[in-house]
Amino acid sequence: MFTRSSGVLMHITSLPNPYGIGSFGQSAYDFVDFLVETKQTYWQILPLTTTSYGDSPYQSFSAVAGNTHLIDFDLLAKQGLLKAEDYVNVNFGDDPAKIDYERIFYARRPILESAVKNFVKNAAYQADYKNFEKNNRTWLDDYAEFMAIKEHFDNKAIQEWDDKKAVARDEKTLEKYRAMLADTIQYFKVTQYFFFQQWLALKAYANQRKIQIIGDMPIYVAADSVEVWTKPELFQLDATRKPLFVAGVPADQFSETGQLWGNPLYDWAEHKKQGYSWWIHRIEESFKIYDVLRIDHFKGFSDYWQVDGDAIVAKDGSWQPGPGYALFEAVKQQLGDLPIIAEDLGNIDDKARKLLSDCGYPGMKILQFGFEDVTGESFDSPHYNIPHSITYIGTHDNDVLNGWYADLNAEQQQYINDYTHRGEKESLSQAMIRQLFATVSNTAIVTMQDLLDLPKSSRMNMPSTIGGNWEWRMLESDLTQDKKDFLTQMTSLYQRKNKQGTQNDTI
């Protein structure tokens, strides 16, 4: 499925615009045009689902619902659902290179409420909206009710709701809230319509120009999520829906005490009993909005790290057996062969490697990990790459190149310079991108911050920390013609040009 090609990792939230956070608006279409111009094949993004705790796209209120922060106001205005004065003079943040999540949380809501009010009064949209409701009935009503009730309880996590009958989904109690919160429920449903209408239009624009979207599916859902509320039997929970055990990883290169993610762990016996139907549905929904799917923390399907629900750190946990190939066999039987990338990073052992081999998915290689070992024995070193893999300089969890290099010792820095044959006038990012594109891996993905040669402050995420993450935004002035020319040159030199698209593609 993966031929020799390349792409760019750049999340939607990082796109430039005047409205505080990247969106599905003009800058996203401009980014597609940039990918076409530089002969790329892939645009890789982070999860598009809602963000909750810590603003992370890997902690979502829903495994399916979209992040309404990405809805573009200008596009709503073109539909007659907003007026420019509704939003152009609103303060969405003081720094155009950084997202102020608290400010946009409060600033965007009244604007979207105005758009929803105008939408429900416009008869021209109602037939399409009813069709959207029908096509998404498996999740939309539950999600909207969950969010409305959650908001009614001051946005507390489900385990802290004041009405325990609502937590337990007592039907009479739910009927009361459906009537009481009807307008709010409608708001959450209509904004999902806006989200999918705008995203699918953008994706169609990209696909018409032969750009494929690599999406990202977190292995876990949040403890505060509609799935925990509506399908508690699929998780290891107590009677109040509090997780008995939570996810994480033991001590690693990011944290001496391990990473405590806090997500509830699955009851894999129940998933097996149900024929893995929830997973089949989740993956099917993912392929409605992505062309290729990266599954995060693939290791967790062979063995997962189990931590007590009351633990403060993750290091005192234990490995437990995951579902293994049976899950992916069920997915294949229902959905066929799918273009899936396995994020096989971390504590990868023989069992995890066998699962990857059985599934046949390409795994990932990270050049930063390979170059930190000056012996050259790391399997992430370029000389150990294999064609059936996806190679990155780093992921969203790694530091950007300039920050990473500055923190290395002199021996490591010299090893990198020698290995890449870095020229005297060649920047670190140029040398590493050249090395990335020269690998034998079928697919090479460059992180946008590294292409732009940005400093440490542009890092997307620091694992095991809360606050200050997921904030980076590109400025329009960052993407200069010389950066485009360099990417085009590397793409052409190492035979990674998009085999289908050309610079002159039209709709």
Beta strands, then each sheet from edge to edge (+ up, - down):
strand 1: 5-9
strand 2: 42-44
strand 3: 212-217
strand 4: 245-249
strand 5: 259-264
strand 6: 292-295
strand 7: 303-308
strand 8: 318-321
strand 9: 340-342
strand 10: 363-366
strand 11: 389-392
strand 12: 443-447
sheet 1: 9+ 6+ 3+ 2+ 1+ 12+ 11+ 10+
sheet 2: 5+ 4- 7+ 8-
end
